Amino acid sequence: MSAVLDCTDPATWGPSVDQAVHAISRGGLVVLPTDTVYGIGADAFTPDAVAALLAAKGRGRQMPPPVLVPDVRTLDGLCTDVPDEVRALVEAFWPGGLTVICRSQPSLAWDLGETRGTVAVRMPDHPAALALLRRTGPLAVSSANRTGRPAATTAADAHEQLGDSVAVYLDGGVAPGGVASTIVDATGPLRVVRTGAIGLERLREVADVAGPEQAP
């Protein structure tokens, strides 16, 4: 049976975050608020939990989930050969609505799906999400909805779609962004592969980023 727990106030959300941490440590799934939309999360280093996340969404291994991190410094723990332009983007837009796809560290013992040696990483700009991530470390997190349905902007939206496949729902109110993150592929020349919370013009103020219409 799922638990829907309040996490709107840092002064009182401790027990809710504790339950979420416990669920993650047991290989369970957690729904969490972020600055964009609600996410469904699992321990990135527990393959069965990641598989359960994909199953809950109705998604296959060919669509691996991104990884949310609590700190900019975690980028180098997960990624290798991070380009200077990516570091500039991360400095400008993290925490925030920017996801970057980089080459993953080959030594990492994880299985996110068919990643082809890459990982999509984001640091969310939401206090409850960061409070959880600081306790759990990197989480595989995808939008909290069934594939093909709108992304959830409230915990109730997420619960209606995902039900008891998720152990704990952290209810932080309405997600402030309501729009998914912008994704930049940095495994070659930088280009946007999903338009979202941060516009191309803003990205280009920091780095040379091609738009999705320029994709090969």
Secondary structure, DSSP 4 states (H G I P E B T S, - for coil): --EEEE-S-TTT-HHHHHHHHHHHHTT--EEE--SSS-EEEEETT-HHHHHHHHHHHT--TTSPPPEE-SSTTHHHHHEES--HHHHHHHHHH-SSSEEEEEEEPTT-----SS-TTEEEEE----HHHHHHHHHH-SEEEEESS-TTSPPPSSHHHHHHHHGGGSSEEEE-SS-SS-SPPEEEE-SSS-EEEE--SS-HHHHHTTS--B-GGG--
